[in-house]
Amino acid sequence: MIERFALLPTLLFGAAASLWLSFAAAPAVANAQASDTPQTYPTLSAKLAALSPEQLEELFVFVAGNTLFTLYHESGHMLISELELPVLAQEEDAVDNLATVSMLGADTDDMDLYLTQAMIGWFLIAEENYDDLVFYDEHDLDQQRGYKMLCLMVGADEDAFLDFARDLDLPEERIESCAFDYEQASASWESVTDPYLRDSDTPGGKIKVVHDPASRDMGPMALFLKESGLMELVAKEFDTFYDLPRSVTFRAAACGEENAFWDPDKREVILCHELLAGLAEIYLSVPDEDENAQKAD
């Protein structure tokens, strides 16, 4: 898994740089798109175009971390459905565990960064009222689920995540059991998926990735998603690790709502362009340190 994600930082920052260059080359286009007919995000392109390359990178690290977690989460639903895996607890908790354990399994500083960004996003959304984020509304984000995932992170690597977990107020009484919780979650997924593991380092050819055309206001996020290769990376991992009985599609699409989901009838993991735009808007809505300092003064 480590080798598979070795190029992730290069792809991610390259995608952010490409997007910034496109804004720099045609700022009038971005502003024209932003001021066109009313859209769900009429000013997102203009907001992104106003960012420096460094600010755009920081935004897309946040978006990428939350997107990766979402892809792993929905891929967990796909595995349960396609492999008919037994789930003794709540399915949402089970796929939370899979997403967290899978990202931890990369065992790189970059993937650790993306996972922490996903947790920051989780707690921001749990604490605030983002009515348009259908995905998070349907998946019932609450702090207790967030604490479970934080505990897995601490259990896997206390040196890397303990201070971060404390910053997010993980109760001290839970920390002692985190190593055990991580071992249990990891062993549980290994146990149920073991009969379906492939003995190969190459994909099985069962998962294809499709990027549907994006609406004009979703163009920047769709471009970033395609150039970053996030969907392709997760699809390749699952296609390599698991012997899926049937073909599956990972699809980026315009959905009309901020969502991501597994469609068992079409056998598609669908990631909506609008969800990425919503994540970008959340990041942009958080005051930066300079703004906080000015308010304090």
Steps between C-alpha positions, in 0.01 A plus 500: 500500500788737576631478143153550360464835672859617455400739221198644683667825617644565154165437332312709755725802492536472125122512465480805727776672304328426169178646629673814628673547166167470322359773724807718449473461123133584484379690810228665299355163409488391865328824599259475209406148601453614858265782400298302246149371563430408864674179602544302819852644529490821293824639645715191558707542183568862589597408856741235377646734240577754773714255697877480479658170389583422863145573617358289220726210599381524861136503389547197278683306771184546710272406209720203407509363855124513535452362148733207562321412822165520319625272221626243749174523694281441195736228377437328831128499425586358157703215652226411747244495218702323230675246724195454726717555805352442844472817707427445867489866601361806322613505137593869521733427791652208312582704190628787716746248641597377153560853373712591801699174509559513123637853509714416803630197312675724248737590786628822343517853636296624205215255553507581872454865402202417278341294777539783751339736248210257467454502877517880511228505235296245694502704821439829320193355334383327819520827693352730236170492314581436135151428371605450136745217573265211430776240533581598856136547595413150378807350669424656839836652580529531874791551733480150645565343159779750454652404833495133400705579192735728692553216745595265216751756380655533846503123537685459172759774562487686829804714418338627182144559618474536880545878512262542207236282669530701820458822302168356380410411862525123482412401860807397697325193637472361148867535411611200707286263292586646158776250417261214575221665300727538199614137514139385526380712209790398278467131587125508444532627143787265426292208622189566290690596183772234516312249275477767229858630499691474173857376484614754244664838474302598192133603477243236417330715239166505683486872585489779244503873570275740310504880518171639373493853355465769763276803497681829453488600867630157607779507241789588734419221745445244225831602340683463831343160565596370157856634500572394859412138420341446842224275368743305286730437796227364726343300217836344418554402863165324533532342155840363597418383851156342457360234268174668406236273345372762254614818334463824696522864394638796693322802352547874553178669399273800528230399748316821579592453866810469715518125538690177448350153511516136394225407253459120528265481201746667263801370696647848508685701762385851414690809612314822429682807373281703733642326806852613414372853445328487837823392667682790335236742624534363853874553490454854371245577772745428782675821617875490456746590775533861383124551513483348848784727614321807366182402683697451821649851464 
